[in-house]
Structure formats: C-alpha cells, structure tokens
C-alpha cells in the first residue's frame, strides 16, 4: 500500500470551492483533448496532499472524484486509486513488470490511462492493455500484443496513450496488420485493424468533419485521418524526421473551432511545425518551418488564435513560446523554463517545467509575465499534468502532487 506523505492544510484547501466549474480529467490531455481546464482560483498554490508515485512518466487521470495513477515499484507495475479530495488510497492492483528499457531511460510506464464507463484502461510499455474496475480495481480484461514483440523503432517501449473515439478504444501498436487498432473497451475484442502504420508516441484524438467523427493520428510516418466508424484511412500526410533515431510525440492540435478548425502538427529532430487549414484532403498549408514551434514531447495548446508550447530539444535547451497559429510568427519567447508542459486554466497558462518549476501567467500574445513562480516539484517532471475540481495534479520524479489554489 502506498504511504501518504503529507496532508498540508487539507482542512483549508480541500473545502474551499476553488473554481466554480469542475470536470473529470479522464484521459491524456483532458476532457476536451486539448489541455484546456476551468479557471483556478487566484491564490498562490499550496500542497493539498502528495503520495509516493514510484517510477513512470504516466500522467494521473480522474473520474467521479477519484484519481488513478499507473506506475512501477521495483519489479511490479501497479494502478492505484486515490480519493481526489484527500489523497487517501482506495485500492491498488499490481502485476509483475516485464519491460526493461534499452537506453536506461526508466522502466516505468509512459502511457496515461483512460477512464471509460466504469473502467480505467492502461497501456504497458511492453504492449499489454489492462482494463480494471474503477470501483474495485478488479481486472475486467487483458489484451496482449500478438507475439509480444515491441517494434524496434518504438525506442522506449510504447508511449502513446489509449484513446476513446466514437465509443471505441484506439491504439497504435505499429506491427504487421496491427498498425492502428480499435478494440471494444468493454471486452478488449478487436473491432478494426489497419495495417501499414508504424508506432509513434502521439495519442490520437477525435476529429469531427461534417458531423462525422474521425480519429486524428500521428504515427511514426506522419498524420493519418481515420474514419472512426469504418476504420478507412481518409487522408495521410508524411511528417517525420529523416533521422532513424527520432519519434513523433505531440498530438495533433486543433487551431480554431468546429468543422472550420485547422490542424497543427509539430515534432523535433528537424521536422518542425506544420499548420494546415484543415485535416481533410485538399487542405491549404498555412505555414511550415522548423523555427517557430518544434515540440519534443509535449503537445502545445491553442487559445484565441495563438499556440503556446515548448520549442526545441529537451537535451539542447528548449524555450516556451507564443506563436500566431495562422502565420507561425513568434510573438514572445521565454528562455528560463527549459522544457515542460503547458495547460490552459480559464485564461491563464499553467506551466509545469521539467526542472520542477510551476509558473502561472495570463495567456496573452503580448508578453509572458507570471503572477506566480515557484519550484514545488522534483525534476525531471515529464508526465502530463491534470486539473480537476480546482486541484492541479502533477507527477514528478518522486511523488504525485495535488496543488490547491485558495482565495487571493
């Protein structure tokens, strides 16, 4: 069982209605798949609770007032359920870990769980899906990658997160006939399998065109638009580095709203950023370069005509940037934060940097001026953050932190 490390100010910070709206954060990138969350209160963030997270880069998710965390402790993988308000452990399910990283970059899971219809579903770095009851942790079903072979170009094991699109569970194993796969989330039964797509580190998101839902994927080779009903591949765009030692990690970003939304693709390794007027065939290229916003692992956010995210390789010194979405014009650059994640809470950028810095600033193309800047986390911080019911959930190198925001 996990040991609760601290309950700092819980009576104050967990009983204040911090932000009028709340929403589950049931999967990677949040409820709307774009790292957008309700506004946080204006007070300085303080620890509501923290628990040991052990090893892994998997982000926390929430559903119905519960937090679910996927990780590894020595020779076992685990999924733990916590109460969102208190950090108290509800249950823990474990199984033997089998993945060993070839590059000494950690043996814990990379993929963030997905919550759907009473289940929490996790993707192991070795290619095993497990669906557990959110209520009890009891295993509902398990799906193993046939043959158990991780493709050689999935360098650090599987890092994409499973995604629910049109009621189906979509993954990108990238092997033989199982390039892209859709499964029944209730049973694990294969519903569709699409060959010819190698594995990437990007998580697919729903993309609606003309009232019809599709899946927007970035595999190793580039972008694919897949009909979520038939699994027909409607459009493909080559988008990858020439270097073999490279990956596509960022998820596609919608620039705009509804059927008129454009799409932004981004990757490092001299790949760059590509903005298009839409995801379908015939879409116009708005701009393409490697100098505006080339993201190494974190997906940028879009807000009111601008993209906010980290530009450049994590090892070589990245920069936080604001970029005009339709032109690629860099509006401002912040050099002090290195690499990390940005989520939009109301009208504010909440920046969680890899070195453990937490910065909060208005989301404006005019300048980056934080109203808060502290270092409450232990680096490296690489898991995607989450926000639910006024709490910011951040997994650092040691713990899962729940940060509360009191009145100003």
CORGIZI-V146108 format. One record per residue. RES is the residue in one small letter. PSI is psi as a letter, one per 30 degrees, with the letter a starting at -180 (none if undefined). OMEGA is omega in whole degrees, 0 to 359 (* if undefined). D_FIRST is the distance of its C-alpha to the first C-alpha in Angstrom with 1 decimal. Layout:
# CORGIZI-V146108
res	psi	omega	d_first
RES	PSI	OMEGA	D_FIRST
RES	PSI	OMEGA	D_FIRST
This chain:
# CORGIZI-V146108
res	psi	omega	d_first
x	k	181	0.0
x	k	180	3.7
x	k	177	6.4
x	k	185	9.4
x	e	181	12.3
x	l	175	15.3
x	i	189	17.1
x	j	176	20.5
x	g	185	23.3
x	e	181	21.2
x	e	179	23.9
x	e	193	26.5
x	f	181	25.1
x	f	179	23.1
x	f	177	26.1
x	k	176	28.9
x	j	189	30.0
x	i	185	29.6
x	k	188	31.8
x	e	183	33.7
x	l	172	32.4
x	l	180	28.9
x	k	171	27.9
x	l	172	24.8
x	i	195	24.1
x	f	182	23.4
x	l	179	24.2
x	k	180	25.3
x	g	171	28.0
x	l	189	27.4
x	f	180	29.1
x	g	175	32.5
x	g	184	31.7
x	g	180	33.3
x	g	175	30.8
x	k	181	32.5
x	l	175	30.8
x	l	180	32.2
x	k	173	33.5
x	l	176	31.3
x	l	189	32.6
x	f	181	34.8
x	l	178	33.1
x	k	180	31.4
x	k	175	27.7
x	l	183	25.2
x	k	171	21.4
x	e	174	20.0
x	l	172	16.4
x	k	180	14.4
x	l	178	10.9
x	k	182	10.1
x	f	184	11.6
x	b	190	12.0
x	k	175	15.1
x	l	176	17.3
x	g	180	20.0
x	k	180	19.0
x	l	176	19.5
x	l	174	17.6
x	l	182	19.3
x	l	174	19.6
x	k	175	21.1
x	h	177	21.9
x	g	178	20.0
x	l	176	16.7
x	k	179	15.4
x	k	183	14.2
x	k	180	13.2
x	k	182	13.8
x	a	181	13.2
x	k	176	12.9
x	j	183	11.0
x	c	186	13.7
x	g	181	14.9
x	k	166	12.6
x	l	182	12.8
x	l	162	10.4
x	k	178	11.1
x	k	175	9.0
x	k	179	10.9
x	l	169	11.4
x	k	184	14.3
x	e	184	17.0
x	e	189	18.6
x	f	186	15.8
x	g	180	12.8
x	k	180	10.7
x	k	175	7.9
x	e	178	9.8
x	l	175	8.3
x	k	176	7.0
x	k	182	9.7
x	l	174	10.4
x	l	181	13.8
x	k	177	15.8
x	k	182	17.1
x	f	185	20.8
x	k	174	22.1
x	k	185	23.7
x	k	182	25.6
x	f	186	29.3
x	g	179	29.8
x	h	178	26.9
x	g	179	25.7
x	k	182	22.0
x	g	181	20.4
x	l	181	17.9
x	k	178	18.9
x	e	188	21.7
x	k	176	22.2
x	k	179	21.0
x	l	172	19.9
x	k	177	22.5
x	k	183	22.1
x	k	173	24.9
x	h	175	25.9
x	g	179	22.5
x	l	166	21.0
x	k	188	19.0
x	k	183	20.5
x	k	179	19.5
x	j	181	21.8
x	l	180	20.8
x	f	178	22.8
x	f	175	24.4
x	g	178	25.6
x	k	173	23.4
x	k	174	22.8
x	k	176	20.1
x	k	182	20.4
x	l	175	17.5
x	k	176	18.0
x	e	184	17.1
x	e	189	16.8
x	f	186	14.6
x	f	180	13.5
x	k	180	16.0
x	k	178	18.0
x	e	175	21.5
x	l	178	23.2
x	k	179	23.1
x	k	179	26.0
x	k	174	26.8
x	k	183	29.4
x	k	180	32.4
x	f	178	32.9
x	g	184	29.6
x	k	172	31.7
x	k	179	30.7
x	k	185	34.0
x	e	182	35.2
x	g	166	35.6
x	i	197	32.0
x	e	186	31.6
x	h	186	27.9
x	a	180	26.7
x	k	183	26.6
x	f	175	26.1
x	l	178	27.6
x	k	176	25.5
x	k	186	26.3
x	k	176	28.6
x	j	178	30.0
x	k	181	33.8
x	h	176	36.0
x	g	180	33.3
x	l	180	32.7
x	j	185	29.8
x	k	177	31.5
x	l	183	30.5
x	i	182	32.6
x	e	175	32.0
x	g	179	35.4
x	k	174	36.4
x	b	181	39.7
x	f	182	40.1
x	h	177	36.6
x	e	171	37.4
x	k	185	36.1
x	k	170	34.4
x	k	179	33.9
x	l	172	31.7
x	j	184	31.3
x	f	179	27.9
x	f	188	27.8
x	f	186	28.4
x	g	179	28.3
x	k	179	32.0
x	k	177	34.1
x	e	179	36.6
x	k	171	38.2
x	k	185	38.4
x	j	181	40.4
x	l	170	41.6
x	g	178	42.7
x	j	178	39.9
x	l	186	37.9
x	k	172	34.3
x	a	178	33.7
x	g	181	30.8
x	k	179	32.0
x	k	180	30.5
x	l	177	33.2
x	l	175	34.1
x	k	178	36.4
x	j	184	40.0
x	k	176	42.6
x	k	180	46.3
x	h	179	48.9
x	g	181	46.4
x	k	185	44.9
x	k	175	41.3
x	l	172	40.8
x	k	177	38.0
x	j	184	38.5
x	k	163	37.1
x	j	178	37.4
x	a	180	37.1
x	e	184	38.1
x	f	182	41.8
x	a	186	41.8
x	k	173	41.7
x	k	174	42.0
x	j	187	42.6
x	k	175	41.7
x	j	185	42.8
x	f	178	39.7
x	e	186	41.7
x	f	185	43.5
x	g	175	41.6
x	k	176	45.0
x	j	186	45.0
x	f	185	47.2
x	k	176	47.3
x	k	178	46.3
x	j	176	46.6
x	k	182	46.3
x	j	178	44.0
x	l	179	42.6
x	l	175	43.4
x	f	180	45.9
x	k	178	43.6
x	e	180	41.7
x	i	182	38.8
x	l	177	37.9
x	l	167	35.7
x	k	185	36.0
x	e	185	32.8
x	k	177	33.8
x	l	175	34.0
x	k	182	37.5
x	k	175	38.3
x	k	174	40.6
x	j	187	43.4
x	a	185	44.9
x	l	171	44.4
x	a	182	45.0
x	f	181	47.3
x	g	182	48.9
x	k	169	45.8
x	a	181	46.2
x	k	177	43.6
x	k	176	42.4
x	k	182	41.1
x	k	177	40.0
x	l	176	38.9
x	a	178	39.4
x	h	179	41.2
x	g	177	44.6
x	e	174	43.9
x	a	180	44.1
x	k	179	44.0
x	j	178	45.9
x	k	180	46.7
x	l	181	48.4
x	f	179	50.0
x	l	182	48.0
x	f	185	45.8
x	l	178	48.6
x	k	179	51.5
x	g	180	54.2
x	k	183	52.1
x	k	173	53.7
x	k	179	52.3
x	e	175	51.9
x	l	177	51.1
x	k	175	49.6
x	l	177	49.0
x	g	185	46.6
x	f	184	47.3
x	d	183	45.9
x	j	179	42.3
x	j	189	40.7
x	k	182	36.9
x	e	181	34.8
x	f	185	31.5
x	k	178	31.1
x	k	177	33.0
x	l	174	35.6
x	l	176	36.1
x	k	179	39.5
x	j	173	40.9
x	h	174	44.5
x	g	184	46.2
x	l	175	44.1
x	k	177	41.3
x	k	181	38.8
x	a	183	36.7
x	k	182	36.4
x	k	173	39.3
x	l	182	39.3
x	k	180	37.3
x	e	183	34.1
x	f	188	35.4
x	g	179	38.8
x	j	181	38.2
x	l	180	37.7
x	k	170	39.1
x	k	185	38.2
x	l	166	41.1
x	k	185	42.7
x	k	175	45.0
x	k	191	47.5
x	e	186	46.3
x	f	184	49.8
x	f	186	51.4
x	g	179	48.7
x	k	179	50.2
x	k	182	47.8
x	e	173	48.0
x	l	180	45.9
x	k	177	43.7
x	j	187	41.1
x	f	193	40.6
x	f	190	38.2
x	f	182	34.9
x	b	180	34.8
x	l	178	32.7
x	a	182	30.0
x	l	173	29.6
x	k	168	31.6
x	l	180	30.9
x	j	178	33.5
x	j	186	32.7
x	c	179	35.9
x	g	183	38.5
x	k	171	36.4
x	k	173	34.9
x	j	186	31.3
x	k	175	31.1
x	j	185	27.9
x	l	183	29.3
x	f	182	27.8
x	g	179	28.2
x	g	179	26.0
x	k	172	29.0
x	j	180	28.9
x	k	180	32.4
x	k	185	33.8
x	l	175	37.4
x	k	178	39.8
x	j	182	40.2
x	k	177	43.8
x	f	183	45.9
x	e	181	47.9
x	l	175	45.6
x	j	182	42.0
x	j	184	41.8
x	k	169	38.2
x	f	178	37.9
x	k	176	34.6
x	j	180	33.5
x	l	180	30.6
x	i	184	28.1
x	f	187	24.6
x	l	180	22.7
x	k	180	22.3
x	l	1	24.2
x	k	176	24.4
x	j	183	23.5
x	f	178	24.3
x	k	178	22.1
x	k	178	24.1
x	l	178	23.4
x	l	178	23.2
x	k	181	24.6
x	k	176	24.2
x	h	177	25.4
x	g	179	26.5
x	k	173	23.3
x	k	182	23.3
x	k	183	20.1
x	k	175	20.2
x	j	176	18.0
x	a	185	19.3
x	f	183	18.9
x	e	192	15.8
x	l	165	14.4
x	k	183	14.8
x	k	169	17.3
x	j	182	18.7
x	k	180	22.3
x	k	183	24.5
x	j	180	28.3
x	a	178	30.3
x	l	181	34.0
x	none	*	36.4
